[in-house]
Structures are given as C-alpha cells and as structure tokens.
C-alpha cells in the first residue's frame, strides 16, 4: 500500500478510458484461448487393454516427440510443475522505459534517483507479471503418455496498476502424444494414433 501510494504521488500517470490506459504495460492477447478440455466416452469398452500398453512399442510410436519435461508415464512425485511466480528474464521495455518524477512541488518535476527508480520498476514488474503455472494432468488410460504438464494463468491478484486487469492465456504450444482410438465399422477396431495436444505457454495481462 505504501509503495503504491508513493507511485501515485511521484506522478505515475496512466491514461484513462476502457482499458486503454493499461495497454502500454501489457498488450491484450490475440490467440483463441483458453483451451477446452477433451470429453471422453465413459464406456470402458473403449479403453486399451494391458497388452496395448507395451511401453517399448509406444515409445517407438512416439519417436522423438517424447518430452520428459512435459510428459510422464507415471505421476511424478512433484505434482506441481515448477511454478514460477516471480519475474524472471529481461524486464519488459514498457516498464524499463518508464520515467518517475517527484511532482510534489506544483509546477516542478525532479527525476528520481536511479536506486529508487529501479525499486519502483521492480515493484511494478512484480505487480504486472503474469506467470504460467504448471501442474501435472492425468489424461486417463486412453492417452500415452498418460500424464502431461499443463499450464494455467495466475489469478490470485490483478495484474495492472490501477487494478482491474487479470492474467489470461495468450499463447499455446502443441505436444505430440498418442491417443487410443476405436472405430466400430465392420467390428470394433482400435489403435494408437498421434494427436496434437495444446498447452498454455504464455499468459498476459488483459481486460
């Protein structure tokens, strides 16, 4: 609260009007997200049998698409996938380029010290940062590998100054995994087929 008041007093002014005042802090996402969960038929007749779960054969079918960072045959002990809730990497240029002035005296502006300016930038970055939170998801026996690390957006706080915007999915990537597919034409026939499974890879602050 104290540092928020300090930012206001020091003249951090964001333009008003229908979320436009946030755009230079974080652009709105354009991808068609969030992702939709798959719906499976509940009849166990469509489940693979034990003989269909030969790991050697399935790894051969996967080829070079098996990614141990995002796929697992059994549930990892660490069910969380390494959530990163602190800003990392390069500071966004929109925040790095912000100028802070001491506007307490009417008609006068004094640039803040480099140390205080850096402190305010780091605080603002921490407030507008939108991390991707990863957890292991059990897709069920009709998928191999059965466990995939999926992403979601941090939603416990607003990601804008002033408050009002939230972190939303902005980009996704696709993992290639196997899906057990059954067809009933001419008798039921089932086989493993490769599919593209999307996971959220980036979140951004948006209205």
Buried (B, 14 or more C-beta within 10 A) or exposed (E): EEEBEBBEEBBBEEEEEEEEBBBEBBEBBEBEBBBEEEEBEEEEEBBBEEEBBEEEEBBEBBEEEBBEEBBBBEEEEEEEBEBBEEBEEEBBEBBEEBEBBBBEEEEEEEEBEEEBBBBBBEBBBEBBBBBBBBEBBEBEBBBBBBBBBBBBBBEEEBBBBEEEBBBBBBBBEEBBBBBBEBEEEEEEEBEBEEBEBBBBBBBBBBE
